[in-house]
Amino acid sequence: MEKNKTTVLLSRDTVNRLCKLKGKIGDTYDTVINDVIDKYEAGMNENKGGY
């Protein structure tokens, strides 16, 4: 069963920063990305009808 997927558009600066941090945070990289997605989705839920 395929998990639901969320696409999040990030600015090039943000992507570059995450790539630089990847080496430092190692195994927690996926956790950081998931945290970003969770915060994004939480924000979307708070702003229903805002767009």
MODELLER restraints for C-alpha pairs under 7 A, 6 or more apart:
rsr = mdl.restraints
at = mdl.atoms
rsr.add(forms.Gaussian(group=physical.xy_distance, feature=features.Distance(at['CA:22:A'], at['CA:29:A']), mean=5.95, stdev=0.5))
